[in-house]
Amino acid sequence: MGVKSITQEFTCSVAPARMFKALVLDSHNLIPKLVPQSIKSVEFIEGDGCVGSIKQTNFHEGSHFKFLKHKIDALDTANHYCKYTLIEGDVLGKHVESIVYEVKFEASGSGCVCKSTSHYHAKEGIELKEEDIKAGKDKAMGMYKLVEDYLVANPDVYA
């Protein structure tokens, strides 16, 4: 099983603690509100958000995907770091076994730098190419930007 890793970094005008709270600690509440046309709900099916918890994202009827499940592998709120694994769901397709994500928000000026590394674990006999994972990478960056815009427009949220 091969692993293809992609690292992304972008600057954000929001403080790291607010981005971390919105995108990691409270994403199960915030994301369905920001994209109700895409995501029906996000719920914990095991745990309450701590390490070992499993979170399921449910998509609307008629969507390309039905659901996906993430397991929280590491959580460091003091350093705004989270590691989690996409363990199940039709979004993985025929080529990907799992995806491990590492996300860290570091202070920079009046905002932060968001650093994200995704480790795509291919199924046996499959070699992943960057173009195979570009769509997922672009969607993730779109979500970061959407949350940043929401937090800028609502400065008291997650303060």
C-alpha positions in Angstrom: 0.0 0.0 0.0 1.5 3.3 -1.1 1.1 6.6 0.6 0.9 10.0 -1.2 1.3 13.0 1.0 0.2 16.5 0.2 1.2 19.6 2.3 -0.7 22.8 2.0 -0.2 26.1 3.8 -2.1 29.4 3.7 -2.3 32.5 5.7 -5.5 33.6 7.4 -6.7 36.8 8.9 -8.3 35.0 11.9 -6.5 34.1 15.2 -5.4 30.5 15.5 -7.6 29.7 18.5 -10.7 30.9 16.6 -9.9 28.9 13.5 -9.1 25.8 15.6 -12.4 26.1 17.6 -14.5 26.5 14.4 -12.8 24.0 12.1 -11.9 21.3 14.7 -13.6 21.5 18.0 -17.1 22.7 16.8 -17.0 21.7 13.1 -19.9 19.3 13.8 -22.1 22.3 14.5 -20.7 24.9 12.3 -20.1 23.2 9.0 -23.7 22.0 8.4 -24.8 25.6 9.0 -22.3 27.0 6.5 -23.1 24.5 3.8 -26.6 23.2 4.4 -27.1 22.5 0.7 -24.3 19.9 0.9 -24.1 18.5 4.4 -27.2 17.3 6.2 -25.5 16.7 9.6 -22.4 15.8 11.4 -22.6 13.7 14.6 -20.4 11.8 17.0 -21.2 8.1 16.7 -18.5 7.3 19.3 -17.1 9.6 21.9 -17.6 13.3 22.4 -14.8 14.9 20.4 -11.9 13.6 22.4 -9.1 11.4 21.0 -10.7 8.1 19.8 -14.0 9.7 18.9 -15.6 8.9 15.6 -17.5 11.6 13.8 -19.9 10.8 10.9 -20.8 13.4 8.2 -24.1 12.7 6.4 -24.8 14.1 3.0 -28.2 14.9 1.6 -30.2 12.3 -0.4 -29.2 12.5 -4.1 -25.7 13.7 -3.3 -22.7 12.0 -4.9 -21.8 10.6 -1.4 -23.9 9.2 1.4 -21.6 9.6 4.4 -18.0 9.6 5.7 -16.5 8.8 9.1 -13.4 10.4 10.7 -11.6 9.1 13.8 -9.8 11.6 16.0 -6.2 10.4 16.5 -4.6 13.3 18.3 -5.9 16.6 19.7 -3.7 19.3 21.2 -5.9 22.3 22.0 -3.1 24.3 23.5 -1.1 24.1 20.3 -4.1 24.2 17.9 -3.2 20.8 16.4 -5.4 17.9 15.3 -4.7 14.6 13.6 -7.6 12.6 12.3 -8.3 9.8 9.8 -11.0 9.4 7.2 -11.7 5.7 7.9 -14.9 5.0 6.0 -17.2 6.3 3.4 -17.9 6.2 -0.3 -15.9 9.4 -0.8 -12.8 7.1 -0.5 -13.6 5.5 -3.8 -12.0 2.5 -5.3 -8.4 3.6 -4.9 -8.0 5.0 -1.4 -8.0 2.9 1.8 -7.9 5.9 4.2 -6.7 9.5 4.5 -4.8 10.8 7.5 -5.0 14.5 8.1 -2.8 16.7 10.2 -3.9 20.3 10.8 -2.0 23.0 12.8 -2.8 26.7 13.2 0.1 28.9 14.1 0.0 32.6 15.1 1.3 35.0 12.4 0.8 38.7 12.6 -2.9 39.4 13.5 -4.0 36.1 12.1 -2.5 32.7 11.6 -0.9 30.3 9.2 -2.9 27.1 8.6 -0.7 24.1 7.8 -2.3 20.9 6.6 -0.8 17.6 5.5 -2.9 14.8 4.0 -1.6 11.3 3.8 -3.5 9.3 1.2 -3.2 5.6 1.8 -3.8 3.7 -1.5 -5.4 0.3 -1.7 -3.2 -2.6 -2.5 -1.8 -2.4 -6.0 -2.9 1.2 -6.6 -0.5 4.1 -7.3 -2.0 7.5 -6.6 -1.1 10.5 -8.6 -1.5 14.1 -7.5 -4.3 14.8 -10.1 -6.2 11.9 -8.5 -6.4 13.8 -5.2 -6.6 17.4 -6.5 -10.4 17.7 -6.1 -10.3 16.7 -2.4 -7.5 19.1 -1.8 -9.4 22.0 -3.5 -12.5 21.3 -1.5 -10.6 21.3 1.8 -9.1 24.7 1.0 -12.5 26.0 0.0 -13.8 25.0 3.5 -11.0 26.8 5.2 -11.7 29.9 3.3 -15.5 29.6 3.9 -14.8 29.4 7.7 -12.4 32.2 7.6 -14.9 34.5 5.8 -17.6 33.5 8.3 -15.4 34.3 11.3 -14.3 37.7 9.8 -18.0 38.6 9.3 -18.8 37.4 12.8 -16.0 38.6 15.1 -17.7 37.6 18.3 -18.1 33.9 17.3 -15.6 31.6 18.9 -13.9 34.5 20.5 
